[in-house]
Amino acid sequence: MTFDPFGDFETAGYLQNSLQLKDSTEVKESEHFAFELSIEEALAYLAKTKPIDYTSVLKVHEILFSGFYPWAGKDRNELVPHLAVFKGLHGDPRATVFEHPNAIKMSVDYALELAADHKRFRERPGEVMGQLAFAHPFLDGNGRTILLVFMELCYRARFAIDWSKTTKDDYLRALSDEIREPRERHLDHYLKPFVVDIASRDEWPATISSIRGLDGLDKEGITYESLDNPEVQQIYKTYRARPLDTSGPQESDD
């Protein structure tokens, strides 16, 4: 099933893209070209933005993808508040359930609060990345937007992830497991061996461009269902809550 939340794929192409493209390969290539052209502008915006908040995350998406998606910078709750988004079919026990549209901002805000505790963040980088991924704010471009925000958050906490040592399949497996079972810290266990001391921002555009699989990760197995569906409503009633730390984040040292 084509991911068609607007219901106009035949006339407007995939997600109303500016070129009205329908072919999945052409969509991936054009979308990623727009992303590549905008990386440096988005990184420059993040570097000068303090503090990073939900509005900042929306702005990064707008910078990265407005050349391809007219709706870039708008979240799912604004665009399609009536739809739930999954990776895989919602009846599959291994499917990834993303945040309810009306709780997206709360989820991102919580991730940013966690990242503000720099000592904890370095010890638990997967917790922050997993929370951001679970929020899944946008219809497309989540992985790339979140990656840039995450790298800037790491920089401010004085560490980095050596992405060159990671592999696409292992990372995505750990990320999916993290979203389903955050208390098990799957992504922390995967990322911790790749935590290194802070690196210069100058290297980031080349680093990001070299990460395998960035072009089109959001399109792999994404499905949607109406929130009016009783089965979907039941999923959100029974789906595990994110493991909020009742002690709250500590003060940032930056």
C-alpha positions in Angstrom: 0.0 0.0 0.0 1.4 3.4 -1.0 1.8 5.8 1.9 -0.9 8.3 0.9 -2.2 10.1 4.0 -3.5 13.0 1.9 -5.4 10.8 -0.4 -4.2 12.5 -3.6 -1.3 10.3 -4.7 -2.6 10.0 -8.3 -2.8 13.8 -8.8 -0.2 15.3 -6.4 2.4 12.4 -6.3 4.0 11.0 -3.2 3.1 13.3 -0.2 2.3 16.2 -2.5 5.9 16.7 -3.5 6.8 19.7 -5.5 7.6 17.7 -8.6 4.5 15.5 -8.3 6.7 12.4 -8.5 5.2 9.0 -8.0 8.1 6.6 -8.7 9.7 5.6 -5.4 13.2 5.7 -6.8 12.7 9.2 -8.3 11.1 10.4 -5.0 14.1 9.1 -2.9 16.6 10.6 -5.2 15.0 14.0 -5.5 14.2 14.2 -1.8 17.7 13.3 -0.8 19.1 15.8 -3.3 17.1 18.6 -1.6 18.4 17.3 1.8 22.1 17.3 0.6 21.8 20.9 -0.7 20.4 22.1 2.7 22.6 20.2 5.2 25.0 23.1 5.8 22.3 25.6 6.2 20.5 23.4 8.7 23.6 22.7 10.7 24.4 26.4 10.8 21.0 27.2 12.1 21.3 24.6 14.9 24.8 25.8 15.8 23.5 29.3 16.5 20.1 28.3 18.1 19.9 28.2 21.9 18.1 26.5 23.4 17.1 23.8 20.9 13.3 23.4 21.4 10.4 21.9 19.5 10.2 24.9 17.2 13.8 24.4 16.4 13.2 20.8 15.3 10.4 22.0 13.0 12.6 24.6 11.5 15.4 22.1 10.8 12.9 20.0 8.9 11.7 23.0 7.0 15.2 24.0 6.0 16.1 20.4 4.9 13.0 19.6 2.9 11.1 22.7 1.8 12.7 22.3 -1.6 10.8 19.1 -2.1 7.8 19.1 0.3 5.6 22.3 0.5 4.5 21.2 3.9 8.0 20.9 5.3 8.3 22.1 8.9 4.7 21.1 9.8 4.3 18.1 12.1 1.8 15.2 11.8 -0.5 16.7 14.3 -1.0 19.7 12.1 -1.2 17.9 8.8 -3.0 14.6 9.6 -4.1 14.6 13.2 -6.6 11.8 12.4 -4.0 9.2 11.4 -1.8 6.8 13.3 1.5 5.9 11.6 3.2 2.5 11.9 6.3 0.8 10.6 4.9 -2.5 9.5 1.2 -3.6 9.7 -0.4 -2.6 13.0 -1.6 -6.2 13.6 2.0 -7.5 13.5 3.5 -7.8 17.1 6.8 -6.7 15.7 5.4 -3.5 14.1 6.7 -0.2 15.4 4.0 2.0 16.8 4.9 5.7 16.7 3.6 8.4 19.0 0.0 9.5 18.9 -0.2 12.8 16.9 -1.4 14.9 19.8 1.5 13.8 22.0 4.4 14.4 19.4 5.5 17.7 20.9 5.5 16.3 24.4 7.7 13.4 23.3 10.2 15.6 21.6 10.2 18.0 24.6 11.0 15.1 26.9 13.9 13.9 24.7 15.3 17.5 24.7 15.0 17.5 28.5 16.9 14.2 28.8 19.6 15.6 26.5 20.0 18.7 28.8 21.5 16.4 31.5 24.9 16.0 29.7 26.3 13.4 32.0 23.3 11.1 31.7 23.1 11.8 27.9 26.6 10.6 27.3 25.8 7.4 29.3 22.5 6.9 27.6 22.6 8.4 24.1 20.2 5.7 22.8 17.5 6.9 25.2 17.4 10.3 23.6 17.6 9.1 20.0 14.9 6.5 20.7 12.6 9.1 22.2 13.0 11.4 19.2 12.4 8.5 16.8 9.4 7.3 18.7 7.9 10.8 18.4 8.2 10.6 14.6 7.1 14.2 14.1 6.9 14.3 10.3 5.3 12.4 7.5 8.8 12.0 5.9 12.3 13.1 6.6 12.3 12.1 10.3 15.5 10.1 10.4 17.6 12.8 8.7 16.1 15.7 10.7 16.5 13.8 14.0 20.1 12.9 13.1 21.1 16.5 12.7 19.4 17.6 15.9 20.9 14.6 17.8 24.4 15.4 16.5 24.1 19.0 17.7 22.8 17.9 21.1 25.7 15.5 21.4 28.1 18.3 20.5 26.7 20.5 23.3 27.2 17.5 25.7 30.8 17.3 24.5 30.7 13.9 22.8 29.9 12.4 19.4 28.9 9.1 17.9 31.3 7.6 15.4 28.7 6.8 12.8 31.3 5.3 10.5 31.5 2.3 12.8 27.7 1.7 12.8 25.8 -0.4 10.2 22.4 0.4 8.8 20.7 -2.9 9.6 22.1 -3.3 13.1 21.3 0.3 14.0 17.7 0.1 12.6 17.2 -3.2 14.5 18.3 -1.6 17.7 16.2 1.5 17.1 13.1 -0.5 16.5 13.7 -2.6 19.6 14.3 0.6 21.6 11.0 2.1 20.5 9.1 -1.1 21.5 11.0 -1.8 24.7 12.7 1.4 25.9 13.3 0.0 29.4 15.7 -2.6 28.0 18.0 0.1 26.6 18.6 -1.6 23.3 19.9 1.5 21.6 22.1 2.5 24.5 23.8 -0.9 24.3 24.3 -0.5 20.5 25.6 3.1 20.5 27.8 3.1 23.6 30.8 1.5 21.9 30.7 4.2 19.3 30.7 7.2 21.8 33.8 9.3 21.2 35.1 12.7 22.3 33.7 15.8 20.7 34.5 16.4 17.0 34.6 19.6 15.0 31.4 20.6 13.3 33.4 21.2 10.1 33.4 17.5 9.4 29.7 17.0 9.8 28.4 17.5 6.3 30.8 14.9 4.9 30.1 12.6 7.8 26.3 12.8 7.3 26.6 12.3 3.6 28.6 9.1 4.1 26.1 7.4 6.5 24.7 4.6 4.5 20.9 4.2 4.1 19.9 7.8 5.0 18.1 8.3 1.7 14.6 7.0 2.2 14.7 5.2 5.6 11.3 6.7 6.4 9.7 5.0 3.4 10.6 1.5 4.4 7.4 -0.3 5.6 5.5 2.9 6.7 1.7 2.4 6.9 -1.1 4.4 8.4 -4.5 3.8 10.0 -7.4 6.1 11.0 -7.5 6.9 14.7 -11.2 6.3 14.5 -10.4 2.6 14.0 -11.3 0.8 17.3 -8.3 -1.6 16.9 -5.9 1.4 16.6 -7.5 3.1 19.6 -6.9 -0.1 21.6 -3.3 -0.2 20.6 -2.7 3.3 22.0 -4.6 2.3 25.2 -2.4 -0.8 25.8 0.9 0.3 24.1 3.7 0.8 26.6 4.2 4.3 27.9 7.6 5.9 27.5 9.7 5.4 30.7 9.6 8.8 32.2 12.3 9.4 34.8 10.4 10.8 37.7 13.5 12.4 39.1 13.6 14.7 36.0 16.7 15.9 34.1 19.4 17.7 35.9 20.6 21.1 35.1 22.7 21.5 31.9 26.3 22.3 32.4 26.4 24.4 29.2 
